[in-house]
Amino acid sequence: MKNFDLIIIGGGRASNLAIKASKMGKKVAIIEKSKFGGTCPNRGCVPSKLLIGYAHVARTIKESSRHFINSSINNIDINKIFEETNSFISKIDPRYKSRFNENVEVFEGTGKFKSDNIIVVNEEELTAPKIVIATGTRPIEAEHKNAWTSDDIFPLEGEIPKSITIVGSGFIACELANFFSAIGIQTKLLVRSQRILSNEDKDISSIFKEEFSKNVDILFDTSIENIDYSDSKFNLELTNKNGETSKHTSQALLYATGRQANTDTLGLENTSILCDERNYIKRDEYFQTSTQGVYVVGDAAGEHMLQHAAAYEVNHLGKILLEEETEALKFKYMPHAVFTDPEVASVGITEQKAIEENIEYVTSITDWLASAKAMSTRLNYPRTKFIINPNTYEILGCHLIGPDASTMMHQILAVMHLDNDIRHLKEMLYIHPALSEAILPAAVEAVKKVEDFHEHN
């Protein structure tokens, strides 16, 4: 039996906790069954955004005619694109390991609980008074053994397909469909309903559907009835909601239909650790599970399944375990973005959520055309939608669709973090004619809606 001060299962963002504890002289064991760094830099946020960078340049050239510029793409070196991305990924694992000092012992394998405070990895037993579970999630398994999930894209090994079918309607499906389509790989996206990005505000997802469909070939209300894989091709029999069938063939088939917890690999049946109905680990406001001394952070808890949330949680848990922090972490807001073309950013509740929960609100939706920088894009669809508490001027939700939406959102986030009042955005000074200036008329309109509400109530 090896004794440690701290055991961490999962070498993603929780690696930072191992580094912090080890610098304080704590003896730390960190267990990782795959690659250190976790999903984000190896198989998720980072490499997918590197790919989207290539897609953005390709789309800009293809759409230059709206700026009265006639241009064409002579060649896209797809092999080089994946070679560069794969090269980046190959450096993540050793880079993370190089940050550990002599107080950290690395175990490469699957860690399983033998009991509440004993972990078995590679037939070795480890124990510590504090154990942190940070095992993340994995893609829901593909429905054919030769089909891919997003884990098979990063790194992409073998021959790059000339055609691909993607199943899904969430942000992973949309980001990958945008990339493959933009670089000239024949792409078809299959969506089981009429909605795409259905978790977004209904007005934003409606605009997104219209614009995204101009660039990506999408079949709505469609599912796969049968798959025949032969001669290195997927021959698909498709069915729509009317029962009509059609056939489609592609070299690759990728499922992006959601993610699931990795908790089934932990041997939790040997412990008193409790999970919810989705198999995510339950925890209290201090990240502690139902077992004393065992904590869970990040996607394994199933609450805020975003890298920035996981990093924030790991940082706060470090304060609790190592700095005697007594305050629980309470997120004031949880923003996210979808890095496609068009780009979407969101924070707070959607209008449909406000209606569902019977929350009193006013809403406004405003275009960006008051900003000359926005006008220079020659795009008409960009919008800002605010959902406001009419009694307090509090921003309940904000939803953006347009170029650099994720960057523009930080202006709203700053106000929400410091003193959540839409009037600050109305009264502040903007650089003219910056893209962010598009927030000003949106704020003015939102405040007017609040004032109209008071006038008529």
N, C-alpha and C positions, 0 to 999 in steps of 0.2 A: 504494500500500500504506500502510495506517494502522497505526502501531505503538502498542501499549498494554503496560502492565505485567500486566494481567489481562483476560481475556475470559470473560464468563459467558454461556452459552447457556441461556436460561430465566429469566424474571423473576418466579418465585414466591418461595419462601423464600430462594432464593439472592440476592434483592435485598438482603438484610441483609449479605451478604458484600461486595456492591458498595459499600454505604454505609460499612462498616467500612474497607475498603481505601482508599476515596476520602478519608476523614477523615485517613488516614495519609499523604496526598499521592500515592497511587498513581493512575496514569491507567487508568481502567477503561472497557471497552466492555461493555454489557449488551444482549442480543438477546432480543426477545420477539415471537413471531408472532401472539399473540392479545391477551390482557389481562394487564397487570402485576398481580401478586398470585398468579397461578397458579390451579390448580383449587380449592384450599380456600376462599378467600373469594369467588370468582366463580361457581363451578359445583359446589361440593361441600359440605364440612363446615359452613361458616357459614350460607349461605342455606338449606340443608336443615334446620338446627336452628332457624332462624327460623320455618320452616313448621311444624316439629314443636311449637313453642310454641303455635301456634294449635290444632293437633290436640289437645294436652294439655288446653287449656281446654274445648274442645268435648266431649272424652271425659268430663271431670270432671262437666260438667253432665248429660250423657246417663246417667251411672252414679250420679247422686246418690241414687237410690232405695235403694242399699245402706246409706246413712246416714239412711234414713227421711226423706229430703227429696224432695218432689215438685217437680221443676222441668222446664222445657222451653226449647228454643232458639227464639226468635221469628224470628231471621234471622241468616244468616252472609253477610257481604258479601265474597264470594269475590274479586270484582274489586279491592276495597280491599286484601285480603291480598296479592294478586300485585303490585298497584301499589306497596305498601310494600316488598316484597321486591325488586322490580325497581329501585326507587329506591336501595335500599342497594347493590345490585350496581353500579349506574351510577357510584357514587362511589369504587369500589375502585381502578380503573386510575389516575385522576388523583391519588388520595391516595398511591399508591406512587411515582409519578413525582415528586411534590413533595418527596420525602425525599432525592432525589439532589442532590449539590452539583455545582460546576462541573467537578470531575474525572471525572464520569461522563458518557459519551456514550451516548445511548439510540438503539438501532437497532430499528425496528419492521418485522419481516419474518422470514423463515425463514433461520436460519444453517446453512450446510452446509460441511463440511470439503472443501477443495481438496487438502490434504495434511495431514500430522500436525500442523502448526502454523500453517496458513493457513485462515481462515474466510472464506467469501463470503456476504455478505448484501446484498440490493438492488444487486447487481453491483459492490459495493465489496469489496476484499480487506483483511482485518484479520489481524494477527498479534500474538502475545504469548508470553512464555516460560512463562506459566501459563494454562491454559484449563480452565474448569469446565463440565461438562455437567450441567444440572439441568432436563431437558426433560419429566420426569414421564411420565404415561400418559394415555390417552384411552379412552372407552368402546368396547367391541367394537361394530362397526357393526351397526345394526338390519337385520333381514332383509327390510325393505320400505322403499322410498324415502320413503314418507310417514309411516313410523313414527318414534318419538322414541327418543333415549337421554336420559340424565340431563342431558347438555349442552343439550338443547332445553328443559329446564324452567327453567334459570337463564341469562338471564331468559326467562320465558314470554312469547312474543309472539303476538298474534292472539287469537282467541276462546278462552275457557276451556271445555274440554269438559264436558259433563254426565255423561259416562261414560268410563271408561278401563279398558283391559286391560293388566296389567303382567306381563311374562315374567321370571322369575328367582326365586331362593330365598336370595340373600345379603343383606347388610345394606342395600345401596342399594335393592333391590327392596322389602324389608320396611319401611324407613323411608318410602319414597314411598307404598307401599300404605296404610300407617297414616295418613299425612297426608290423602291424597285421600279415603279412606273416612270419616275423622273429620269432615271439613268438608262431607260430604253429596254428594260426587261418587260416582256408582255405580261401584264398583271391583271388579274380579275379578283375582286373582293366580293365574297359571298356574305350577305347579311340576312339573318332569319326574319327580321321584321322590316318595317318601313323607317325605323329610327336608327340613327348612327350617333355615336357619342351621347347615348341616352341619359347619362348621369349629369350632363350639362344642363344649364337653363334652357327651357324649351325654345325660346327665341334665338338663342345662340346656336343650338344644335340644328335648328331649321336653316339658318343662314349657312352654317357649316356644310350641311348636306347639299345645298344648292351649289356652293362654290367648289367643294371637294369633288363632286360628281363631274365637274367639267374636266378634271385632269385624270381621274381614276375611274376605270371601268368597274361599275358596281352593279350587282344583281341583288335587288331587295326582295324580301319575302321568299328567300330561296334557301334550301338546305340540300345537303348531299344525301341521296337515297342509296347509292351504291358506289363502291370504289373498286376498280380493276387496275391493278398495277402490273404492267408488262412492258418489256422493251424499254425499261427505265423511264416510263411515262405513266402518269395517272390518268386513267380514263374514267371520268366522273359522270354519273347519272344524277341529274339535278331535278328537284321538284319545287314548284312554287306553291303559294297558298291556295291556288285554284286547282291544284292537283295535276297541273300540266308538267310534263317532263321534257328535259332537254339534255344534250350531252356536251361535255367540255373536256378538253385534254390539255394538260400542262406537264412540264418536266418536274416541277416541284409542287408540293402541297404543304401549306403551313397553317397550323391551328394556333390562333391567338384568342382563345375563348375564356380566359381568366387564369387565376392562380390559386394555389391551395397551400395550406400550411405544411411545413416539414415536421410537424410535431409527431407524426406517426413513426418517425425514425428514432425517437428519444427513449423508448421504453418507459413511458409515463405510467403504464399499468403497474410498474413496480414501486410507484410513489403515491403520495397523497395529493399530487398536483392535479388540479381540476381544469378541464377544457370546456368551452362552450359547444353549442350544437354544430358549429362549423369546424370544430377541432382546433380552434385557436385557444391559447392559454389564458385563463382568467388571471387578473391581477388587481391589486388595490391601487390607491392613488400614489403610492410610493414604489410602484412597479413590482411589489412583492406578490408572489403567487400564493396559493392556499397553503404552501409549505414554508415554514419559517426559514429564512436565510436563502431562499431560492427566488431569483428575480427574472423578469422577462422584459425585453425591450424590442422595439422595431416591429417588423411585420409579423413575427411569431405571435404577437398579441392581437393582431387582426383589427386594430383600431384605426390608425393613420398609416396606411400602407404606402408611404412616400419616403424617399431617402432623406430629405431634409427633416422630416419628423423623427426618423430613427436617429439621426445624428444629434438632434436636439435632446432626445430622450437619453441617449448614452451619456451626453455631457452632464445632464442633470443627475442621472444615477451615480455618476462619478462623484458628484458633490455629496450625495446622500451617503455613499459607502466610505468615502475617503476624507470628507471635509465636514462631517456632522451637520449637513444641511437638514433642516427640519421642515422646510416648506415643500409642499407637494407641487409638481409641475402642472400648471393649468394653461393650455394653449388658448390664447385670446382668439386665434383664428387659424385656419389651416388652408393656405393657398395651394394651387396646383396649376400646371400648364400642359397643353398638348402641343407638341412641337411638330406641326404639320404645315401644310399650305392649303388653307389659311391657318394661322396660329391662334390658339385659344388660351386664355388665362382666366382663372376663376377663384373667388374666395367667398366664404359664407354660404348662405342658403340660396337656393334657386327659387323662382317664383312658384313653381309647382309644390315645393316643400313648404313654403309659407302658407299656401292654400291648404295643403294637407294637414298642417299643424295648427290651422286657424290663427295664424299670427297676423296682427294688424300691420299693414304696410302700405306704402305708395311706391310706385315704380316709374322709371323713365328709361327711354332708350334713345340714344343720340348718335348721329353719325360723326365722323372725324373731319369733315370737310372745312371746318373753321381753321384748321391748321394747314398752312401752306406746305409743310413737309408731308403731311398726309395727302394733300392734293397732288403732290409731285409723284406719288406712287401710281396715280391714275387708276386707283381702285375705288369702287363705290360702296362696297359691302361693309367696311370696318364700322363697328358699333361699340358703344359703351352702354351697358345696362346697369343701373343702380336699383337696389331694393332697400328702402329706407324706413326706419321706424318713425312714423309721423309725429310721435309724442316727444321724442328725444333727439331727432336728427341723426341717430346712430345708423351707420352703414351696416345693414344686415347681410347684404350680398352685393358683390360687384362682378360683372362678367364682361370680358373684352374679347373681341375677335378682330384680328387685323395684324399687320406687320409689327413684330417686336412687342406683341401683347404681353408676354411674360416680363419684359423689362418695364413697360409702362405700369404694370400692376404694382410694382414696388412703391410707387408714389402713393397709391391708395393704402397699401399695407402700412406705410410709415404713419399716416394719419390714424389708422385703426389701432396701431400699437400705442401711440402716444396719448391721443385724446380723440376717441372715435366720434367725430362730428363732421358731417358732410359740408358744413359751412366753412371749415378750414380750407377745403379744396376750392370753394367758390371765392374766397378772399385772398388766397395766396398769390404771389407774383410769379408768373411763368416767363421763361425765355421765349421770346417771339422770333421766328415762328416754328419752334421745336415741335416734334411729333407729340410730346407730352401735353402740349397746349390743347390738344383735343379733349383733355379731361376737363378743362375749364367750362365749356358750354354744357357738358354733361352734368357737372356739379351745379351750375346755374339752373338748369332745367329740373334737376332733382329737388333743389331747395324750393323752386316755384311750386312743384307738386305738393310739397309739404305745406306750403303757405295756402295753396288752394284747398287742401284738406281741412285746414283749420277754419278757413272762411266758410266752408259748407257743412261744418260739423259743430 
